[in-house]
Amino acid sequence: MPDIDIDFCITRREEMIAYSRRQYGTDCVCQIVTFGRMLARNAVHSVARTMGMSPAESKRIAGMIPSEPNIKLQTALEKEPDLKRAVAEEPEVARLWEMALRLEGTISSFSTHAAGVVICDHPLTDHIGLFKAAGSDTVVTQVEMKGVGDIGLLKMDILGLRTLTMIDMAVKLVKKNHKIDLDISRLDISDEKTYALLRSGATLGIFQLESAGMRDLAKRIGLESLEEISALLALYRPGPMKLIDSYVENKRAADKIVYDPPVLKELLQETYGIPIYQEQVMQMTQSCGGFSLGKADLVRRAMSKKDVNLLNEQEAEFIAGCEKNGYNKSLARDLWSRIETFSGYGFNKSHSVAYALVAFQTAYLKAHYPVEFMCALLTTESGDPKKTAIYVAECHTMGIAVLPPDINKSDVSFSAEGKAIRFGLGAIKNLGEAPCTAIARNRDENGPYKDIYDFCDRLIDASVNARVIDSLNKAGAFLDTGWNRHQIAAVMEQALQIAQSRLRERESGQTSLFDLAEEDSGFTVYPEQPDLEEWRMEEVLTYEKEMLGLYVSMHPLHNQEGLVRRFSTLDLNDLAEKKDGEEVFLCGIITEAKKIYTKKGDAMAFLVVESLQGPCEVTVFSRTYEEKKDLLVEDTIVACHLKVNFRDDKPTLIAENIVLLEEAEKHFATALHVRLSRAKQEVSTLHKVARILGRNSGASDVYLHCELADGGEIIVHATDACRVTLSPELEMEVEEETGLNTVFTSLGMGLPSHTLPRVIEADVPRWRRRKDPNE
C-alpha cells in the first residue's frame, strides 16, 4: 500500500482527523499506537530498583555503559573493561545484568503516534485489534506502524506543521496592517528580493534553512530559483552531502558538464548533472533501459525502502534494455553502477519541491513583510523560551524593536505595532489565557486603563488577582499609564481592596462615594499616585527576565556589545550542528551557578550563562572550577572558552577557561585588526605601520580593513612576516599612525590564518579522551 504524508496547520490537525471519522465512519478510522521499549540504561535501572539496590549503586552500574546512541547491553559489556569486571566479580551485578539482558528491548510503555492514522473502507476490527487507554477517548491500533502496513491497511501521516500555522498568521497580519490580500499560493516564484535574502544567509526563521550548514550552503550555491532550493533540501542530508561540492562547481561551469549518454542532459540538466531525485533515476531506467513506468517505479520503491535484493533483481533487465537501445555493455554497467550508488540517498522530488515552496513562502514573507513575519514566528514559538530569545535577537539584528508587554497595547499573543513588535500578555509568567483575554477584551470595549485603580476596578471579577498584577508589574506592563513599577508595587494591595469593596457594593445594589464622585469631574476618586522613583535598573532587568524569560527593555550586555560580539563565536541556534570536541567562545552574564560535588568529593559547577541570544548551560569540571571559583557567581559578566561535548546525541558545553569579560582581550585574542580610511591608505602610512608590526613580531595574524569609495570595506590578510605579539602598547602605537579607535583585536576564528589548525581526535571515543575522570 502507498505511504501517504500530508502536512496541515498544526492547530487544525485534530479537525482533519475528526473530518476523516465523519467522512468514512468512526469504526473505519483510528490512530496508530507507538511503543516505548526498554533500552540498555532503562533496563539496568528497572532491574536495580526491583532488586532493592540504592539509586547510587544503580547509577554506578548504568554509568559504565558508554554514551552511544542505541547501544546494546552486550556491546557495552564488550567495550567497557570496568563493566566487564563488575559483572564478573560482583554476584549482585551479575544477577542484575542477566535479568537486564532479558528485559532489554521489551515494551515498557505505549502512546499515540504523532502522525499515523489508519483509514479503511469497512470496520477496522475485521483486520486488526484496537484499544482505548484508560482515561482517554482516543482509539488506537494494537500494532505499530509497520505492522499496520504489513496487514495491507492504508496508513496516512496526518502531520501538524507549525510553519503552516505561522504562514497563515503572517498573512492575516499583512491583511490587518497593510490592507493587502496576499495570496500565499500565488507568489511570484522568481522574486529577486526573496532570493537576495536567501543568498545573504539571513535565513533564521526560514523553513528548513535555519541551520548554520543550510545558511552557508544557500550562500555557496547562490540560490536563484525554486529548483535550486529543492535541490538544496535534497542534498543537505548525510548521504548526498558528498555531492554538494560537485553541484556547486557544476552550477558555476554548467557548459563544462559532460552528459554520458547525451540523453541524460534532458533528465539531469535541472540539477547540473547530479542525480538527486528518485524520479530522475526512474527516468534514467526508462530512457536508457527501456523500463515501463511500472518497472521504473519498482526501482524507485527499492531505493526508498533500501531493498538491495529487489534492486539487484532489475540489473540484468536494465543492461539488456540499454544494449537494445544501442548502448554498449560497458556504458550500461556504468549507468547501473551510478543507479546503485544513488539508491543509498535518493530523495523524493515531490516531497522536496513541496518543502522548497514552503521555504520560499517564508523567505518571501521575511523579505517583504519582516515585522509581520517575525511577529507570527515569535507567536508560534512562544512556548519555547530558548527559541523566543534567539528570534528576539534576530529582530534586533533586523532593526525591528521588540517592545515590552503593555496592558493598554498588548494582545494575548505577539502583535505588530508599526515597525515594531509588541510582547503579548500571554508571554508573561503566571498569566493564564483567561486573565489575558479579559484584560484585552475590557480595554477594547471600554477604552484604555487609566491607572492601577481603574485596572483593578474593571477586572476584579475576571480572574485578576494579586499574583497576576504583580507579574504584570514586574514585566513593565503598567508603564503606559504613567506609573512606574515601584509605585504600582506600593499601592497594589490597596487598589485590590478598593476594587473588591466596590464590587461588593455593586452586587448588593448600594451606591458608594466613589460612584457619586465619578459624576463630579473635579473630585479625585482614587488615592493619589505616590512619589516614588523607579526600581534600580538591575532590579528591573532581573524581574523582567523572571517574568518574560529574556531581557526586553535592555540587555545587561548591551553596553559592551562590541566586545561581546568580537569574543563570541557560538550561535546558539547552531549548537546541535557543532562537532564533538569543537572549540567555541561565549560571552554572557551568569544567571545561575549551582555547585555540586563529584563522587571523589571535588567541587564542580553547572552554570546558566545568558548571552545576547539567550541562555545556555555550561558545565565546569573540578580542575577549572578550582581555578575560577571566585568568578562563578551570579551577575558576573564573563567570557568563556568552551568545548562542545555530545552525550546521548545531545550537545553540552564544557568550560576550558572562564575570565571576566574585560579580560577577554588579554586571554583570548589571537588577531589584530587595523581599519584604514581612504586617506590612510597611502604608501608612507603603510610603511610606518609595517615597521611597527615588524618590531612586535609574534604569533597573532593581522588583518587590514581598507575603506572603499562606496563606504564598504575589503579585508586584507597581512603576510606571515607581519604576525605580531598583542599588547595595549602595540595598539596605541598603531593608532598614532592610523587614528583613534581604528585598532581592535578578536578571536580570529573563521578568518584565514598562518597558523595550522589543531586536529581533533575524532576517532578516539569521547570517554577515552577525557582528561578528568570525573567528566
C-alpha positions in Angstrom: 0.0 0.0 0.0 1.2 3.6 -0.6 2.6 5.6 2.3 0.9 9.0 2.2 2.1 12.0 4.2 0.1 15.2 4.4 1.1 18.4 6.4 -1.6 20.6 7.9 -1.7 23.7 10.0 -0.8 22.4 13.5 -3.9 24.0 15.1 -6.2 22.2 12.7 -4.7 18.7 12.7 -7.4 17.3 15.1 -10.0 18.9 12.9 -8.7 16.8 9.9 -8.8 13.6 11.9 -12.4 14.4 13.1 -13.3 15.1 9.4 -11.9 11.6 8.4 -14.1 9.9 11.1 -17.2 11.7 9.9 -16.4 11.0 6.2 -15.5 7.3 6.5 -17.1 6.3 9.8 -15.7 6.2 13.3 -15.3 2.4 13.1 -13.2 2.8 9.9 -10.7 5.4 11.1 -8.3 5.3 14.1 -4.9 6.4 15.1 -1.8 4.2 15.5 -0.1 3.1 18.7 3.7 3.6 19.3 5.6 1.6 21.8 8.4 2.7 24.1 11.0 0.0 24.6 13.4 -0.8 27.4 16.8 0.5 26.3 20.1 -0.5 27.9 20.2 2.0 30.8 16.4 1.8 31.4 16.7 -2.0 31.8 19.6 -1.6 34.3 17.7 1.0 36.4 14.5 -1.0 36.3 16.1 -4.2 37.5 18.2 -2.4 40.1 15.0 -0.8 41.5 13.3 -4.2 41.7 16.2 -5.8 43.4 16.2 -3.0 46.0 19.6 -1.5 45.1 20.3 2.1 46.1 19.9 4.8 43.5 23.7 5.5 43.8 24.5 1.8 43.0 22.1 1.8 40.1 23.7 5.0 38.8 27.2 3.5 39.2 26.4 0.4 37.0 24.4 2.3 34.4 27.1 5.0 34.3 29.6 2.4 33.0 27.5 1.9 29.8 29.2 4.1 27.1 27.2 7.1 25.9 26.5 5.9 22.4 23.0 6.1 20.8 21.0 2.8 20.9 23.9 0.9 22.4 23.1 -2.7 23.4 24.0 -4.2 26.8 26.1 -6.9 25.2 28.0 -4.3 23.1 28.6 -2.2 26.2 29.9 -5.2 28.1 32.4 -5.9 25.3 33.5 -2.3 25.1 33.9 -1.3 28.7 36.5 -3.2 30.8 35.2 -1.8 34.2 31.7 -3.0 33.4 33.0 -6.4 32.4 35.0 -6.6 35.6 32.0 -5.7 37.7 29.8 -8.3 36.1 32.5 -11.0 36.5 33.4 -10.2 40.1 30.2 -8.9 41.8 27.5 -11.5 42.1 24.7 -9.0 42.6 25.8 -7.1 39.5 26.0 -10.3 37.5 22.4 -11.2 38.6 21.2 -7.7 37.6 22.9 -8.0 34.3 21.4 -11.4 33.4 17.8 -10.0 34.1 18.5 -6.7 32.3 19.6 -8.7 29.2 16.2 -10.4 29.2 14.3 -7.2 29.7 16.2 -5.2 27.0 14.1 -4.4 24.0 10.8 -5.3 25.7 7.8 -2.9 25.6 7.8 -0.6 28.6 5.2 2.0 27.6 2.8 3.0 24.8 1.4 6.2 23.4 -0.3 7.5 20.3 1.8 8.0 17.2 2.4 11.7 16.5 1.0 11.5 12.9 -0.2 8.0 11.9 -3.9 7.4 11.0 -5.4 4.3 9.5 -8.4 4.6 7.1 -10.3 1.6 5.8 -13.5 1.2 3.7 -15.1 -1.1 6.3 -14.7 -1.7 10.1 -11.1 -2.0 11.2 -11.9 -4.7 13.7 -12.3 -7.1 10.7 -8.5 -6.8 10.3 -6.8 -5.6 13.4 -7.2 -5.3 17.2 -8.0 -1.9 18.6 -7.9 -0.5 22.2 -8.6 2.7 24.1 -6.3 3.6 27.1 -7.9 4.3 30.5 -8.9 7.9 30.8 -8.6 8.5 27.0 -11.1 8.8 24.2 -8.6 8.1 21.5 -9.0 4.7 19.8 -5.6 3.3 18.5 -4.4 0.1 16.9 -2.8 -2.7 18.9 0.2 -2.9 16.5 2.7 -0.3 15.4 3.0 1.5 12.0 5.0 -1.3 10.2 2.5 -4.0 11.3 -0.4 -1.9 10.0 1.3 -1.7 6.6 2.1 -5.4 6.5 -1.5 -6.3 7.1 -2.4 -4.2 4.0 -4.2 -1.3 5.6 -3.9 2.3 4.3 -1.9 4.3 6.7 -1.6 8.1 6.4 0.7 10.5 8.2 -1.5 13.5 9.1 1.2 15.8 10.3 0.8 19.1 12.1 3.3 21.6 10.7 3.9 24.7 12.8 5.3 26.6 9.9 1.9 26.4 8.0 0.3 27.9 11.1 2.9 30.7 11.2 2.4 31.5 7.5 -1.3 31.7 7.9 -0.8 34.1 10.9 1.6 36.3 9.0 -0.7 36.6 6.0 -3.5 37.7 8.4 -1.2 40.3 9.9 -0.3 41.6 6.5 -4.0 42.0 5.7 -4.6 43.7 9.1 -1.6 46.1 8.9 -1.3 46.8 5.2 -4.8 46.1 3.9 -3.3 43.7 1.3 -4.9 40.3 0.5 -1.8 38.3 0.0 -2.4 35.0 -1.8 0.4 32.9 -0.4 -0.2 30.2 -3.0 0.2 32.6 -6.0 3.5 34.4 -5.2 6.0 35.3 -7.9 8.5 32.5 -7.5 11.1 34.5 -9.4 11.0 37.3 -6.9 14.6 38.7 -6.7 14.2 40.2 -3.2 13.4 36.8 -1.8 16.4 35.1 -3.4 18.7 38.0 -2.3 17.7 37.3 1.3 18.4 33.6 0.8 21.8 34.3 -0.7 22.7 36.6 2.2 22.4 33.7 4.6 19.9 35.7 6.8 17.6 32.6 6.9 16.9 32.4 10.6 13.2 31.5 10.8 13.1 30.3 7.2 11.6 26.8 6.9 14.3 24.1 6.6 17.0 26.7 6.0 17.8 27.9 9.6 20.8 25.9 10.5 24.4 27.1 10.0 25.1 24.5 7.4 22.0 25.4 5.4 22.8 29.2 5.6 26.3 28.6 4.4 25.2 26.3 1.6 22.5 28.8 0.5 25.3 31.4 0.1 27.6 28.9 -1.7 25.0 27.8 -4.2 23.8 31.3 -4.7 20.1 30.4 -4.7 18.3 31.8 -7.8 15.2 29.5 -8.3 12.7 27.2 -6.6 14.5 24.3 -8.3 17.7 25.2 -6.5 16.0 25.5 -3.1 14.6 22.0 -3.8 18.0 20.6 -4.7 19.5 22.2 -1.6 16.9 20.4 0.7 17.6 17.1 -1.1 21.4 17.4 -0.9 21.7 18.5 2.7 21.3 15.0 4.2 24.0 12.6 5.4 24.2 10.5 2.2 24.2 13.1 -0.7 26.2 15.7 1.2 29.3 14.4 -0.6 27.8 15.7 -3.8 27.4 19.3 -2.7 30.8 20.4 -3.9 30.2 18.9 -7.3 26.7 20.5 -7.5 28.2 24.0 -6.7 31.1 23.5 -9.2 28.8 22.3 -12.0 26.5 25.3 -11.5 29.4 27.7 -11.9 30.6 25.9 -15.0 27.4 24.4 -16.5 28.8 24.5 -20.0 31.6 22.0 -19.0 29.2 19.3 -17.7 29.6 16.0 -19.6 26.3 14.0 -20.0 27.1 10.4 -20.9 25.0 9.3 -22.7 23.7 12.6 -24.1 20.1 11.6 -23.4 20.8 12.3 -19.7 21.1 16.0 -20.4 17.3 16.4 -20.6 16.9 14.5 -17.3 19.8 16.0 -15.2 20.2 19.5 -16.6 17.9 20.9 -13.9 20.3 19.6 -11.1 23.5 20.4 -13.0 24.3 16.8 -14.0 23.9 15.4 -10.5 21.1 12.8 -10.0 19.4 14.0 -6.8 15.8 12.7 -7.0 14.3 9.2 -7.3 12.2 10.5 -10.2 15.3 11.2 -12.1 16.5 7.6 -11.7 13.1 6.4 -12.8 13.5 8.5 -16.0 17.1 7.1 -16.5 15.8 3.5 -16.4 13.0 4.4 -18.9 15.2 6.4 -21.3 18.3 4.1 -21.2 17.0 0.7 -20.2 13.5 0.8 -21.8 11.7 0.2 -18.5 8.0 0.7 -18.3 6.6 3.2 -15.8 5.6 0.3 -13.6 9.1 -1.2 -13.7 10.7 2.1 -13.1 8.5 2.6 -10.0 9.7 -0.8 -8.8 13.3 0.6 -8.9 12.1 3.7 -7.0 10.4 1.6 -4.4 13.6 -0.5 -3.9 15.5 2.7 -3.4 13.1 4.3 -0.9 12.9 1.0 1.1 16.6 0.4 0.8 15.8 -3.1 -0.6 19.1 -4.2 -2.1 17.8 -7.6 -3.3 14.9 -6.1 -5.1 17.2 -3.5 -6.8 19.7 -6.2 -7.8 17.0 -8.2 -9.5 16.5 -5.4 -12.0 20.2 -5.2 -13.1 20.2 -7.8 -15.9 17.0 -6.4 -17.4 18.3 -2.9 -17.3 21.6 -3.8 -19.0 19.7 -5.8 -21.7 17.5 -2.8 -22.3 20.4 -0.5 -22.6 22.0 -2.8 -25.2 18.7 -3.0 -27.1 18.7 0.9 -27.2 22.2 1.0 -28.7 24.4 1.5 -25.7 27.4 -0.8 -25.2 27.6 -3.2 -22.2 30.4 -1.2 -20.5 28.3 2.0 -20.5 25.2 0.1 -19.4 27.1 -1.3 -16.4 28.4 2.2 -15.6 24.9 3.6 -15.7 23.7 0.8 -13.4 26.6 1.4 -11.0 25.5 5.1 -10.8 21.9 4.0 -10.1 23.1 1.7 -7.3 25.2 4.4 -5.8 22.3 6.8 -5.9 19.9 4.3 -4.3 21.6 4.9 -0.9 20.4 8.6 -0.8 17.7 9.1 -3.4 15.1 11.7 -2.3 11.5 12.1 -3.5 11.3 15.2 -5.7 7.6 15.9 -4.9 8.5 16.0 -1.2 11.5 18.2 -1.8 9.7 20.7 -4.1 6.7 20.9 -1.6 9.1 21.8 1.2 11.0 24.2 -1.1 7.8 26.0 -1.8 7.1 26.4 1.9 10.7 27.6 2.4 10.2 30.2 -0.4 6.9 31.4 1.1 8.6 32.0 4.5 11.5 33.7 2.8 9.2 35.9 0.8 7.3 37.0 3.9 10.6 37.8 5.7 11.9 39.8 2.8 8.7 41.8 2.1 6.9 41.9 5.4 9.6 41.4 8.1 7.6 42.7 11.0 4.6 40.6 10.3 6.8 37.5 9.6 8.8 37.8 12.9 5.6 38.6 14.9 4.0 35.4 13.6 7.2 33.4 14.2 7.5 34.6 17.8 3.9 33.8 18.4 4.2 30.2 17.1 7.4 29.6 19.1 6.3 31.4 22.3 6.2 28.2 24.2 10.0 27.7 23.7 11.9 30.3 25.8 15.3 29.5 24.1 13.9 29.9 20.5 12.0 33.1 21.6 15.3 34.6 22.8 17.0 33.7 19.6 14.2 35.2 17.4 14.1 38.4 19.6 17.9 38.7 19.0 17.2 38.3 15.2 14.6 41.1 15.4 17.3 43.4 16.9 19.7 42.4 14.1 17.0 43.2 11.5 16.3 46.6 13.1 12.9 45.6 14.5 12.2 46.9 18.0 10.7 44.4 20.4 8.5 46.2 22.9 7.6 45.0 26.4 4.0 43.9 27.3 1.5 46.7 27.9 -2.0 46.5 29.4 -3.1 49.2 27.0 -1.5 47.9 23.8 -0.7 44.2 24.0 -2.9 41.5 22.6 -2.9 38.0 24.1 0.0 37.0 21.8 2.7 39.0 20.0 1.3 41.8 17.8 2.8 44.1 15.1 2.9 47.7 16.2 4.0 49.9 13.3 7.6 48.9 12.6 7.9 47.2 16.0 6.6 44.0 17.7 4.8 44.1 21.0 5.1 41.3 23.5 1.8 39.6 24.2 0.3 39.4 27.7 0.3 35.6 27.3 4.1 35.6 27.3 4.1 36.8 31.0 4.7 34.1 33.6 1.7 33.3 35.9 -0.8 34.7 33.4 -3.2 32.2 32.0 -5.4 32.6 29.0 -8.5 33.8 31.0 -7.0 36.9 32.6 -5.1 37.8 29.3 -8.3 37.6 27.3 -10.3 39.6 29.9 -7.7 42.4 30.0 -7.6 42.8 26.2 -11.4 42.5 25.8 -12.3 45.0 28.5 -9.7 47.5 27.1 -11.1 47.1 23.6 -14.7 47.6 24.7 -14.2 50.3 27.4 -11.0 52.1 26.4 -7.5 52.3 27.9 -6.9 51.7 31.6 -6.1 55.0 33.4 -4.1 53.6 36.3 -3.8 50.6 38.7 -7.0 51.6 40.5 -9.0 51.7 37.3 -7.5 48.4 36.1 -8.4 46.6 39.3 -11.9 48.1 39.4 -12.7 47.0 35.9 -11.3 43.5 36.2 -11.7 42.5 39.8 -14.3 39.8 38.8 -12.3 38.4 35.9 -9.6 36.1 37.4 -7.3 39.1 38.0 -5.7 38.7 41.4 -2.6 39.9 43.3 -0.3 37.4 41.6 -1.5 38.4 38.1 -1.0 42.1 38.9 2.5 41.5 40.5 3.6 39.6 37.3 2.2 42.3 35.0 4.0 44.9 37.0 7.4 43.1 37.1 7.1 42.7 33.3 6.6 46.5 33.0 3.0 46.3 31.6 1.7 49.3 33.6 4.3 51.8 32.4 2.0 53.2 29.7 -0.4 54.5 32.5 2.4 56.8 33.8 3.0 54.7 36.9 6.4 53.0 37.4 6.9 49.6 38.9 7.8 50.9 42.4 4.6 52.9 42.6 2.4 50.0 41.4 4.0 47.7 44.0 3.4 50.2 46.8 -0.4 50.5 46.2 -1.3 47.1 44.6 -2.9 45.7 47.8 -4.8 48.9 48.4 -6.1 49.0 44.8 -7.4 45.4 45.1 -9.1 46.2 48.4 -10.9 49.2 47.0 -11.9 47.3 43.9 -13.3 44.4 46.0 -15.2 46.8 48.2 -16.8 48.4 45.2 -17.7 45.1 43.7 -19.5 44.0 46.9 -21.4 47.3 46.9 -22.4 46.9 43.3 -23.6 43.4 43.9 -25.7 44.5 46.9 -27.2 47.4 44.9 -25.6 50.1 47.1 -24.2 53.4 45.7 -20.7 54.2 47.1 -19.0 57.6 47.5 -16.8 56.5 44.6 -19.8 56.1 42.3 -21.1 59.6 43.3 -17.7 61.1 42.9 -17.5 59.9 39.3 -20.3 62.2 38.4 -18.2 65.2 39.7 -15.2 65.6 37.4 -13.5 67.8 40.0 -13.4 65.1 42.6 -10.4 62.7 42.9 -11.9 59.2 43.0 -8.8 57.3 43.9 -5.8 57.9 46.2 -3.0 60.0 44.7 0.0 58.5 42.9 2.8 58.0 45.4 6.1 59.9 44.8 8.4 57.0 44.3 11.4 56.5 42.0 11.6 53.5 39.7 13.5 50.4 40.9 17.2 50.2 40.1 17.9 49.0 36.6 19.5 45.8 37.9 16.2 45.0 39.7 14.1 45.9 36.7 16.1 43.6 34.4 16.1 40.8 36.9 12.3 40.8 37.3 11.8 41.3 33.5 13.9 38.2 32.9 12.0 36.3 35.5 8.6 37.1 34.0 9.4 37.0 30.3 12.3 34.6 30.1 14.5 37.2 28.5 15.6 40.8 28.7 13.4 43.2 26.7 14.0 46.8 27.9 17.7 46.4 27.5 20.3 43.6 27.9 23.0 43.7 30.6 25.5 43.1 27.8 24.4 45.9 25.5 26.8 48.5 26.9 29.7 46.1 25.9 28.0 44.6 22.8 31.0 45.3 20.6 33.4 43.4 22.9 30.8 40.6 23.3 30.4 40.1 19.6 34.2 40.1 19.0 34.8 37.4 21.6 31.7 35.2 20.9 31.7 32.5 18.2 28.8 30.3 19.4 25.5 30.7 17.7 23.0 29.0 20.0 20.8 28.1 17.1 23.6 26.0 15.6 24.9 24.3 18.7 23.5 20.9 17.6 25.5 21.0 14.4 28.8 21.5 16.1 31.4 18.7 16.1 32.3 16.8 19.3 35.4 18.4 20.7 35.0 21.7 18.7 36.2 24.8 20.5 33.8 27.8 20.8 33.7 31.0 22.7 30.8 32.6 24.5 30.3 35.9 26.4 27.4 36.4 28.8 26.2 37.1 32.3 26.0 34.2 34.8 22.3 34.0 35.9 22.6 30.7 37.8 25.5 28.9 39.4 24.9 25.5 41.0 27.8 24.0 43.0 27.9 20.2 43.4 30.4 17.6 44.5 31.8 14.6 42.5 32.0 11.1 43.8 35.5 11.9 44.9 34.3 14.9 46.8 35.7 17.5 44.4 33.6 20.6 43.8 32.3 21.4 40.3 29.5 23.6 39.0 26.7 23.9 36.5 26.2 27.5 35.1 23.5 29.2 33.1 25.1 31.9 31.0 22.8 34.5 29.4 24.3 35.6 26.1 22.8 38.2 23.7 20.9 35.3 22.1 19.6 33.8 25.3 20.6 31.3 28.0 22.8 28.2 27.7 24.1 25.7 30.2 27.9 25.4 30.9 29.5 22.6 32.9 32.6 23.5 34.9 34.5 20.4 36.0 36.7 20.2 39.1 40.0 21.4 37.6 38.6 24.5 36.0 36.3 25.1 39.0 39.2 25.2 41.4 41.0 27.8 39.3 37.9 30.0 38.6 35.5 29.5 41.5 35.7 33.2 42.6 34.2 34.3 39.2 31.4 31.7 39.2 28.8 33.8 41.0 25.5 35.2 39.7 25.5 38.5 37.8 29.2 38.2 36.8 29.8 39.1 33.1 32.3 36.6 31.7 34.0 35.3 28.6 34.1 31.5 28.3 36.4 29.2 26.3 34.3 26.1 25.8 34.4 22.7 24.2 31.3 21.0 22.7 30.7 17.6 24.1 27.9 15.2 22.9 26.2 12.9 25.4 23.3 10.7 24.2 23.3 12.8 21.0 22.7 16.0 22.9 25.3 18.8 22.8 26.7 20.1 26.1 29.3 22.9 26.7 32.4 22.1 28.9 34.4 25.1 30.3 38.1 25.1 29.4 38.6 28.7 30.7 36.5 31.5 32.1 37.6 35.1 32.6 36.0 38.5 33.2 34.7 40.0 30.0 37.1 43.0 30.3 40.0 40.5 30.4 38.8 38.6 27.3 41.1 40.5 25.0 44.2 39.7 27.2 43.4 36.0 27.4 41.7 35.0 24.2 42.7 37.5 21.4 44.6 36.0 18.6 44.2 38.5 15.8 44.9 42.2 15.3 42.6 44.3 13.1 43.5 47.7 11.7 41.0 50.0 10.0 42.5 52.1 7.2 40.4 55.1 6.0 40.9 56.0 2.4 43.2 58.9 3.5 45.4 56.5 5.5 45.9 54.0 2.6 48.9 56.0 1.3 52.3 54.2 1.0 54.0 56.2 3.7 51.4 55.3 6.3 51.5 51.6 5.3 55.3 51.6 5.6 55.1 53.1 9.1 52.5 50.5 10.2 54.6 47.7 8.7 57.7 48.8 10.7 55.6 48.9 13.9 54.3 45.4 13.3 57.8 44.2 12.5 59.1 45.4 15.8 56.4 43.4 17.6 56.7 40.1 15.9 54.8 37.1 17.3 52.1 34.5 16.5 48.9 36.7 16.0 47.6 37.3 12.5 47.0 40.9 11.3 44.0 42.0 9.1 43.8 45.3 7.4 40.2 46.7 6.9 40.5 49.0 3.9 37.7 51.5 3.3 36.2 51.6 -0.2 34.7 54.6 -2.0 31.1 53.3 -1.5 31.5 53.1 2.2 32.2 49.3 2.3 35.5 47.7 3.1 37.8 45.0 1.9 39.8 42.9 4.4 43.4 42.1 3.6 45.1 39.3 5.4 48.7 40.5 6.1 51.6 38.2 5.3 53.2 35.8 7.7 56.0 38.3 8.3 53.5 40.7 9.8 52.4 38.4 12.6 52.6 40.2 16.0 52.6 39.8 19.8 49.5 41.5 21.0 49.7 44.2 23.7 48.0 47.5 24.6 51.3 49.3 23.7 51.2 47.9 20.2 47.6 49.0 19.7 48.4 52.6 20.9 51.5 52.8 18.6 49.5 51.7 15.5 46.7 54.1 16.3 49.1 57.0 16.4 49.5 56.4 12.6 46.0 55.2 11.7 43.8 57.3 14.0 41.8 56.9 17.2 39.6 53.7 17.6 41.0 52.2 14.4 42.6 49.1 16.1 40.9 46.2 17.7 41.5 42.6 18.5 39.4 39.4 18.0 39.5 35.7 18.3 40.3 35.4 14.5 38.0 32.4 14.2 36.5 32.0 10.7 39.3 34.1 9.2 42.3 32.7 7.2 45.3 32.1 9.4 49.0 31.4 9.0 48.7 29.0 12.0 47.7 25.5 11.1 44.5 24.4 12.9 44.7 21.7 15.6 43.3 18.4 14.6 40.5 17.0 16.8 41.0 13.3 17.8 37.7 12.3 16.1 38.5 8.6 16.0 39.2 8.3 19.8 36.0 7.6 21.8 34.9 10.6 23.9 35.1 8.8 27.2 38.7 7.9 26.4 39.7 11.5 25.6 38.6 13.0 28.9 41.5 14.2 31.0 39.4 14.5 34.2 38.0 11.1 35.3 35.0 12.9 36.8 34.0 14.1 33.4 
